[in-house]
Amino acid sequence: MEQFSSGWKRNYYGKGDVIVYRLNRDGLVPEGERAVFGARVLMLLYGEAFWPTYTTGDNTGLIATDSMKNFIQRKTMEFDGFDLESYGRFLATSFLDRYPQVEGIQVTVDEIPYTDVPGGPAFTPAGPDRARVQIEIDRTGLVDAVSGLRGFKLLRLGGSAFHGFVRDEFTTLPDLMDRPLHMWLDLDWRHTARTAAFDGGAGVRRARQTVRELFASFESGSIQQLIYRIGTAMLAGNPSLAEVHLEANNRTWDTIAERGTVGVYTDARPPYGCLGLSLRR
């Protein structure tokens, strides 16, 4: 079920998995940006004008979701930026301007990342981590802006421990003093001033760098300690942030055999540890 920052909605509807790629084929883009801008969009609308569709089947005020798909894809030609926050706001405000019966709109955009292939005008899919933004706007203005990163898959060969936990008749896990750690991570953040989210993608770049650097350098006694260190570093490094939310999955591989510093492993079994943390300034 979708949730809106502005609160409970009696009805909403929209279009999801709208895929769009904007290509600057001449390669003339600002430094640090890429000629491939890829996005997956979910657009949701709410308003009393749509209630008769539910109660009587009267579609007089209804905007077809197919029209929403076409709007997103065609309007992308008019967007000249590169960050998801500005793109989400552009789609939302443009749609509100076009359709007066819409009381509010929420646009969620997931990055479809590509990276350069050296030697020519060529690209290859990047990731697996990808940026995400969720923008809600109503007739009063910007309601909420949440930025985030989804899908980190991080492997550390050592420097991760887990020991000293409760032991009883249900415990089979041994104390682990120096394990290889395979972790998945998602994170979101909000700014104290909502408009601070529109920073040209600087916050996403900073967060991505913080996650990678701390995962590589910090020797942890638990995944909880690691994500706490990442969250506090994000708040310390960006004074405009109001809160950070992190969720990690322990996907550490099962050991087949180890001999000294060489080991053979396989993917973890389906049950996984899920660890969440929310921090506010």
N, C-alpha and C positions, 0 to 999 in steps of 0.2 A: 504494500500500500504506500502510495506517495504521501509525503508530508510537506506542509508549507509553513514557512516561518511566520506568516501572518495568521496562522491558526487553522482550525478545523474548517473544511469546506463541505457543503452539502452535496455538491457535484463538481466534477472537473473532467476534462477529457483532452486528448491531444494526439500527437504523432511521435513515435519513437523510432530509433534506429534509422534516422535520416542521415545518409552518408554524403559527404561533399568533399571534394578536393579542389583547391584553387592552386593553379600552377603559374608561377612567374617564369615563363619559359625563356626569357632573356637573361635570367639569373640576376637581375638588378634588384637586389633587396638590401636593406640595411645590414651593417656588420653584425654578426651574431645571429641573424635570422636565416631561414631556409626558404628556398623557392617552392617547396611543397608545403602547403597548409592543409592538413587533413583533419576532419572533425566528424564525430558522430553526435547527433543532436536529438534530445527529447524535449518537446515543447508541450506544455500543459496550460490550458485555459480554464478560468472559472468566471462565473457570473450568473445572475438570475435570468438573463435572456435565454440561457440554455436549458432551464428547468422544464419548459413545456415538452422538450424532446423526450425527457424521461417519463413524464406523467401522461401525455396524450399522443406522443409521436409527432408533434408539430415541430417541423424543422425550419420554420420561417427565419429564425435568427441564427441558425447553426452554420458555422463555417466548416465545410467538409475537411476531414483530416488529410485527404489527398491534396486539397488546396494549401493546407499548411506545409506539406512536404514541398510542393512547388514553390511556395513563398520562400522557404528557407534556402532552397538550392539556388533560385534565381537572385535573391537579394545578396547572396554571398559575393556576387560580382561587384556589388557596390561597396563592399567592406575592404578597406585598404590597410588594415592593421595586421598584426601577427599574434597577438595574445588572446587567449580564450576569454578572459574577463571582458575585454572590449567587444569581442565578437558576440558573446551572449547578450550583453547590454544592447548592442546594435540591433540584433534580431528582435529582442523583446520590445524595445521602444518603437521600432519600425512597425511591428505588428499592431501595437496599441494605437499608433497613429492611423493605421489603415482601417481598423475595425472598432467603431465606437461602442459596440455592444459588449466588448470584452472588458470586464472589471479588473482583472489581474492576470498575470502570466508568469509562469516559471519556466526558465530555459536551463537545461543541463547539457553541458558540452563536454565530451570526452575527446581528448587529443588522439589522433591517429598519427603516431610519430614516424618520420622518415629522417634518415641521416645521409650525408653525402658519401658517394663512392669516389675516392680520389682518382683524378685523371680525366674527368669528363663531366658533362651535364647529366649525371646519373645518381640515383638514390636507391637506398635499400631500407626496408622496414627497421625501425629502431625499437627500443624498449628493453624489457617488457614494461617498465614503469611508464606511465602516461599521465599527463596533467588532466585535471577535471575542474570545472567551475559550475556553480549553480547560482543563477541570478533570478530573483523575484522582483517584479515591478508591478505596481498598481497605479491607479489614477492619481495617487498622491505623490508618486515618485519611487525611488529605490527603496525596497523593503529589506532586502538582504543580499549579501554577496559572500559566498563561501568558495574558497579556492582549495585545491587539494592535489594530491598525487596518489595514484592507484597502481598496484601491481608490482611493487618492488619485489625482486627475488634476489636475495643476498646470501652469498656463501663466504664464510670465514674459515680458514684452515685450522686455526687454533686461537687461544686467548679467550675462550668462552668456558665458564664453569657453571655447574649447578650441583650444589651439595648442601647438606645440613637441613633438609626439609623433613617434615613429619614422617616417621616410620611406624607402621603398624602392620596388621595382618593383610592389608591390601597393597602393600608396597613391594614392587618388584624391581623398580629402577635403581641402579647402583649410583653411588656418588660419582659425579663426573667432574674431574679437576681441570681438564683441558680437552674439550671436545671440538670437532669440526661442527660449525653451526650453519644450518640452512634455514633462513627465515624469510617469510613474506611480510610485507608491510604496506598498509594504507594510512594516509593521514590527511586531515582537513584543518583549515584555520580560518578564523575571522579577524577582521581588523576593528579597532576601537571606533574609528570613523569608517563607515561602509565604503565611502568613496576612495579610501586608500587602497582598496583592492585593485584599482585600475592603475597599475604601475608599469604597464608595458611588459609584463611577464617577469619583472625583476624578482618578485617574491617566489615564484615557482623555481627560477634558476637558483636562488639562494637556498631554498628548502632542499632541492635535489642535491646540491653540493654538501649541505650539512649532514644529510642522511648518509651519503656515501663516505664522507670523511670520518664521521664518528663510528660508523660500522667497521671501518678498516682499522681505526686507531685505538678504540676504547676496549680494554680488557674487562669483561663484565662477569659478575657473579650470578646473573640471571638475565633473561630477556627483558623482564620488567625493569631492571636497572638500566639496561641499554636504551629502551625507548624513553625512559624518564630523562636520561642524559640528552637524547635527541630533542625532546620537547623543550627542556629548559634552555638548550642552546638556541633553539629557534626563537624563543621569547627574548632571550638576551641579545640576540643578533638583529632583531627587528623590533624597535620600540613601538611601532604602529600596531603590532599584533595584540589582540585582546585575549584570544584563546587558541589552543591547539588540541586536536583530538587524534590519537594514534591507536591503531589496532594491528597487532602482530600475530602471525601464525607461526608456531614452532613446527617446521617441516624438516627437522634434522634427519638426515639419511640413516637408515639402519646399517649397522656394521656387519659385513660379511667376514672379513679377516683383516687383521692388522699385524704388521711386522716392523717394529721400530717406528719410523716416521712415514712408512708407506702403508696405505690401507685400501681396501676394496669395499665399496658401499653400494646400496641400492636405495631407490625411492622409499620414503617413509610409508608405513601402512596408513590406511585412510583416517583413523582417528588422529586429530591434531590438537595441540594446545592453542587456545585463543586468549590473547592478553590485551586488554584495553586500558587506555589512560587518557584522561582529560585534564588539561592544565589551564588555569586562568591567571592573568597578570595580577 
